[in-house]
Amino acid sequence: MYALAYPLLAAVNILDSLLLIYMCIIIAVAIFSWVNPDPLNPLVRILRNVTEPVLEKLRPYVPLIGGLDLTPVVLIVAIVFVRNGILKVISTFAASLIH
C-alpha cells in the first residue's frame, strides 16, 4: 500500500499549497479593489486574470449585500472547507495506509 500512500500524500500536500497560494491571491485582489490601483499594472492584471474566471462563475449565486461583493469571501470559505475538510480526510486515509 506504500505505492498508493506516498503519491497520495504528495498530491494532497501540493494541492494544499496551491490552494493556500490561491487564497492569498484572492485576498490580494480584494485589497486591490479597495485601493483601486492602476489596471494597466502587470501585477494587477495577472492577479485579476487568475481570480476573475472563478469569481465570475460564483457571482450569479452570491447576492450583493449593501453594495458589497462577497464573492471572494465565499470562495475563501470554500477553499478553507476543502483544505481543512476534504484534504485532511484524504491525508488521514493515506497516512493510515502507511502504518
PyMOL CGO cylinders between C-alpha atoms (Angstrom):
from pymol import cmd
from pymol.cgo import CYLINDER

trace = [
    CYLINDER, 0.00, 0.00, 0.00, 3.04, 2.24, 0.17, 0.3, 1, 1, 1, 1, 1, 1,
    CYLINDER, 3.04, 2.24, 0.17, 2.82, 2.64, -3.60, 0.3, 1, 1, 1, 1, 1, 1,
    CYLINDER, 2.82, 2.64, -3.60, -0.51, 4.42, -3.21, 0.3, 1, 1, 1, 1, 1, 1,
    CYLINDER, -0.51, 4.42, -3.21, 0.02, 6.23, 0.09, 0.3, 1, 1, 1, 1, 1, 1,
    CYLINDER, 0.02, 6.23, 0.09, 3.09, 8.32, -0.62, 0.3, 1, 1, 1, 1, 1, 1,
    CYLINDER, 3.09, 8.32, -0.62, 1.96, 9.69, -4.02, 0.3, 1, 1, 1, 1, 1, 1,
    CYLINDER, 1.96, 9.69, -4.02, -1.44, 10.43, -2.47, 0.3, 1, 1, 1, 1, 1, 1,
    CYLINDER, -1.44, 10.43, -2.47, 0.17, 12.32, 0.40, 0.3, 1, 1, 1, 1, 1, 1,
    CYLINDER, 0.17, 12.32, 0.40, 2.36, 14.22, -2.04, 0.3, 1, 1, 1, 1, 1, 1,
    CYLINDER, 2.36, 14.22, -2.04, -0.65, 15.17, -4.17, 0.3, 1, 1, 1, 1, 1, 1,
    CYLINDER, -0.65, 15.17, -4.17, -2.57, 16.33, -1.09, 0.3, 1, 1, 1, 1, 1, 1,
    CYLINDER, -2.57, 16.33, -1.09, 0.38, 18.46, 0.06, 0.3, 1, 1, 1, 1, 1, 1,
    CYLINDER, 0.38, 18.46, 0.06, 0.81, 20.02, -3.38, 0.3, 1, 1, 1, 1, 1, 1,
    CYLINDER, 0.81, 20.02, -3.38, -2.90, 20.76, -3.71, 0.3, 1, 1, 1, 1, 1, 1,
    CYLINDER, -2.90, 20.76, -3.71, -2.99, 22.20, -0.19, 0.3, 1, 1, 1, 1, 1, 1,
    CYLINDER, -2.99, 22.20, -0.19, -0.10, 24.53, -1.01, 0.3, 1, 1, 1, 1, 1, 1,
    CYLINDER, -0.10, 24.53, -1.01, -1.68, 25.62, -4.28, 0.3, 1, 1, 1, 1, 1, 1,
    CYLINDER, -1.68, 25.62, -4.28, -4.98, 26.35, -2.56, 0.3, 1, 1, 1, 1, 1, 1,
    CYLINDER, -4.98, 26.35, -2.56, -3.18, 28.40, 0.10, 0.3, 1, 1, 1, 1, 1, 1,
    CYLINDER, -3.18, 28.40, 0.10, -1.41, 30.43, -2.59, 0.3, 1, 1, 1, 1, 1, 1,
    CYLINDER, -1.41, 30.43, -2.59, -4.70, 30.94, -4.45, 0.3, 1, 1, 1, 1, 1, 1,
    CYLINDER, -4.70, 30.94, -4.45, -6.38, 32.08, -1.24, 0.3, 1, 1, 1, 1, 1, 1,
    CYLINDER, -6.38, 32.08, -1.24, -3.62, 34.65, -0.71, 0.3, 1, 1, 1, 1, 1, 1,
    CYLINDER, -3.62, 34.65, -0.71, -4.09, 35.87, -4.29, 0.3, 1, 1, 1, 1, 1, 1,
    CYLINDER, -4.09, 35.87, -4.29, -7.84, 36.28, -3.68, 0.3, 1, 1, 1, 1, 1, 1,
    CYLINDER, -7.84, 36.28, -3.68, -7.13, 38.33, -0.56, 0.3, 1, 1, 1, 1, 1, 1,
    CYLINDER, -7.13, 38.33, -0.56, -4.66, 40.49, -2.50, 0.3, 1, 1, 1, 1, 1, 1,
    CYLINDER, -4.66, 40.49, -2.50, -7.21, 41.11, -5.27, 0.3, 1, 1, 1, 1, 1, 1,
    CYLINDER, -7.21, 41.11, -5.27, -9.85, 42.04, -2.69, 0.3, 1, 1, 1, 1, 1, 1,
    CYLINDER, -9.85, 42.04, -2.69, -7.46, 44.53, -1.09, 0.3, 1, 1, 1, 1, 1, 1,
    CYLINDER, -7.46, 44.53, -1.09, -6.59, 45.90, -4.53, 0.3, 1, 1, 1, 1, 1, 1,
    CYLINDER, -6.59, 45.90, -4.53, -10.27, 46.50, -5.19, 0.3, 1, 1, 1, 1, 1, 1,
    CYLINDER, -10.27, 46.50, -5.19, -10.41, 48.81, -2.14, 0.3, 1, 1, 1, 1, 1, 1,
    CYLINDER, -10.41, 48.81, -2.14, -7.47, 50.99, -3.21, 0.3, 1, 1, 1, 1, 1, 1,
    CYLINDER, -7.47, 50.99, -3.21, -8.27, 50.97, -6.95, 0.3, 1, 1, 1, 1, 1, 1,
    CYLINDER, -8.27, 50.97, -6.95, -4.75, 50.51, -8.40, 0.3, 1, 1, 1, 1, 1, 1,
    CYLINDER, -4.75, 50.51, -8.40, -3.74, 51.18, -11.99, 0.3, 1, 1, 1, 1, 1, 1,
    CYLINDER, -3.74, 51.18, -11.99, -5.48, 48.50, -14.09, 0.3, 1, 1, 1, 1, 1, 1,
    CYLINDER, -5.48, 48.50, -14.09, -2.57, 48.52, -16.56, 0.3, 1, 1, 1, 1, 1, 1,
    CYLINDER, -2.57, 48.52, -16.56, -0.11, 47.44, -13.87, 0.3, 1, 1, 1, 1, 1, 1,
    CYLINDER, -0.11, 47.44, -13.87, 1.13, 43.97, -14.89, 0.3, 1, 1, 1, 1, 1, 1,
    CYLINDER, 1.13, 43.97, -14.89, 0.86, 42.57, -11.36, 0.3, 1, 1, 1, 1, 1, 1,
    CYLINDER, 0.86, 42.57, -11.36, -2.74, 43.72, -11.01, 0.3, 1, 1, 1, 1, 1, 1,
    CYLINDER, -2.74, 43.72, -11.01, -3.63, 42.28, -14.42, 0.3, 1, 1, 1, 1, 1, 1,
    CYLINDER, -3.63, 42.28, -14.42, -2.05, 38.90, -13.64, 0.3, 1, 1, 1, 1, 1, 1,
    CYLINDER, -2.05, 38.90, -13.64, -3.78, 38.62, -10.26, 0.3, 1, 1, 1, 1, 1, 1,
    CYLINDER, -3.78, 38.62, -10.26, -7.15, 39.56, -11.72, 0.3, 1, 1, 1, 1, 1, 1,
    CYLINDER, -7.15, 39.56, -11.72, -6.72, 37.20, -14.67, 0.3, 1, 1, 1, 1, 1, 1,
    CYLINDER, -6.72, 37.20, -14.67, -6.05, 34.36, -12.23, 0.3, 1, 1, 1, 1, 1, 1,
    CYLINDER, -6.05, 34.36, -12.23, -9.06, 35.05, -9.99, 0.3, 1, 1, 1, 1, 1, 1,
    CYLINDER, -9.06, 35.05, -9.99, -11.75, 36.53, -12.23, 0.3, 1, 1, 1, 1, 1, 1,
    CYLINDER, -11.75, 36.53, -12.23, -12.76, 33.32, -14.06, 0.3, 1, 1, 1, 1, 1, 1,
    CYLINDER, -12.76, 33.32, -14.06, -13.65, 31.62, -10.77, 0.3, 1, 1, 1, 1, 1, 1,
    CYLINDER, -13.65, 31.62, -10.77, -15.24, 34.71, -9.23, 0.3, 1, 1, 1, 1, 1, 1,
    CYLINDER, -15.24, 34.71, -9.23, -17.34, 35.33, -12.36, 0.3, 1, 1, 1, 1, 1, 1,
    CYLINDER, -17.34, 35.33, -12.36, -18.83, 31.83, -12.11, 0.3, 1, 1, 1, 1, 1, 1,
    CYLINDER, -18.83, 31.83, -12.11, -19.78, 32.41, -8.46, 0.3, 1, 1, 1, 1, 1, 1,
    CYLINDER, -19.78, 32.41, -8.46, -21.17, 35.96, -8.76, 0.3, 1, 1, 1, 1, 1, 1,
    CYLINDER, -21.17, 35.96, -8.76, -24.65, 34.95, -10.03, 0.3, 1, 1, 1, 1, 1, 1,
    CYLINDER, -24.65, 34.95, -10.03, -25.14, 32.85, -6.88, 0.3, 1, 1, 1, 1, 1, 1,
    CYLINDER, -25.14, 32.85, -6.88, -23.85, 35.36, -4.31, 0.3, 1, 1, 1, 1, 1, 1,
    CYLINDER, -23.85, 35.36, -4.31, -26.06, 38.42, -3.75, 0.3, 1, 1, 1, 1, 1, 1,
    CYLINDER, -26.06, 38.42, -3.75, -24.65, 41.87, -3.17, 0.3, 1, 1, 1, 1, 1, 1,
    CYLINDER, -24.65, 41.87, -3.17, -25.10, 42.95, 0.43, 0.3, 1, 1, 1, 1, 1, 1,
    CYLINDER, -25.10, 42.95, 0.43, -25.14, 46.69, 0.87, 0.3, 1, 1, 1, 1, 1, 1,
    CYLINDER, -25.14, 46.69, 0.87, -23.37, 47.08, -2.46, 0.3, 1, 1, 1, 1, 1, 1,
    CYLINDER, -23.37, 47.08, -2.46, -20.55, 44.81, -1.30, 0.3, 1, 1, 1, 1, 1, 1,
    CYLINDER, -20.55, 44.81, -1.30, -19.41, 41.91, -3.44, 0.3, 1, 1, 1, 1, 1, 1,
    CYLINDER, -19.41, 41.91, -3.44, -18.94, 39.00, -1.04, 0.3, 1, 1, 1, 1, 1, 1,
    CYLINDER, -18.94, 39.00, -1.04, -17.90, 36.54, -3.73, 0.3, 1, 1, 1, 1, 1, 1,
    CYLINDER, -17.90, 36.54, -3.73, -14.23, 36.50, -2.61, 0.3, 1, 1, 1, 1, 1, 1,
    CYLINDER, -14.23, 36.50, -2.61, -15.35, 35.68, 0.94, 0.3, 1, 1, 1, 1, 1, 1,
    CYLINDER, -15.35, 35.68, 0.94, -17.49, 32.79, -0.31, 0.3, 1, 1, 1, 1, 1, 1,
    CYLINDER, -17.49, 32.79, -0.31, -14.59, 31.47, -2.38, 0.3, 1, 1, 1, 1, 1, 1,
    CYLINDER, -14.59, 31.47, -2.38, -12.21, 31.72, 0.58, 0.3, 1, 1, 1, 1, 1, 1,
    CYLINDER, -12.21, 31.72, 0.58, -14.68, 29.83, 2.78, 0.3, 1, 1, 1, 1, 1, 1,
    CYLINDER, -14.68, 29.83, 2.78, -14.94, 27.13, 0.10, 0.3, 1, 1, 1, 1, 1, 1,
    CYLINDER, -14.94, 27.13, 0.10, -11.16, 26.86, -0.11, 0.3, 1, 1, 1, 1, 1, 1,
    CYLINDER, -11.16, 26.86, -0.11, -10.87, 26.61, 3.69, 0.3, 1, 1, 1, 1, 1, 1,
    CYLINDER, -10.87, 26.61, 3.69, -13.50, 23.86, 3.64, 0.3, 1, 1, 1, 1, 1, 1,
    CYLINDER, -13.50, 23.86, 3.64, -11.57, 21.92, 1.01, 0.3, 1, 1, 1, 1, 1, 1,
    CYLINDER, -11.57, 21.92, 1.01, -8.24, 22.40, 2.78, 0.3, 1, 1, 1, 1, 1, 1,
    CYLINDER, -8.24, 22.40, 2.78, -9.41, 21.62, 6.31, 0.3, 1, 1, 1, 1, 1, 1,
    CYLINDER, -9.41, 21.62, 6.31, -12.11, 19.13, 5.47, 0.3, 1, 1, 1, 1, 1, 1,
    CYLINDER, -12.11, 19.13, 5.47, -11.60, 17.14, 2.33, 0.3, 1, 1, 1, 1, 1, 1,
    CYLINDER, -11.60, 17.14, 2.33, -7.82, 17.25, 2.10, 0.3, 1, 1, 1, 1, 1, 1,
    CYLINDER, -7.82, 17.25, 2.10, -7.40, 16.38, 5.79, 0.3, 1, 1, 1, 1, 1, 1,
    CYLINDER, -7.40, 16.38, 5.79, -9.61, 13.31, 5.34, 0.3, 1, 1, 1, 1, 1, 1,
    CYLINDER, -9.61, 13.31, 5.34, -7.61, 12.18, 2.30, 0.3, 1, 1, 1, 1, 1, 1,
    CYLINDER, -7.61, 12.18, 2.30, -4.36, 12.84, 4.14, 0.3, 1, 1, 1, 1, 1, 1,
    CYLINDER, -4.36, 12.84, 4.14, -5.52, 10.82, 7.14, 0.3, 1, 1, 1, 1, 1, 1,
    CYLINDER, -5.52, 10.82, 7.14, -6.54, 7.98, 4.86, 0.3, 1, 1, 1, 1, 1, 1,
    CYLINDER, -6.54, 7.98, 4.86, -3.17, 7.98, 3.13, 0.3, 1, 1, 1, 1, 1, 1,
    CYLINDER, -3.17, 7.98, 3.13, -1.36, 8.07, 6.48, 0.3, 1, 1, 1, 1, 1, 1,
    CYLINDER, -1.36, 8.07, 6.48, -3.37, 5.07, 7.65, 0.3, 1, 1, 1, 1, 1, 1,
    CYLINDER, -3.37, 5.07, 7.65, -2.17, 3.14, 4.60, 0.3, 1, 1, 1, 1, 1, 1,
    CYLINDER, -2.17, 3.14, 4.60, 1.43, 3.70, 5.67, 0.3, 1, 1, 1, 1, 1, 1,
    CYLINDER, 1.43, 3.70, 5.67, 1.03, 2.46, 9.26, 0.3, 1, 1, 1, 1, 1, 1,
]
cmd.load_cgo(trace, "trace")
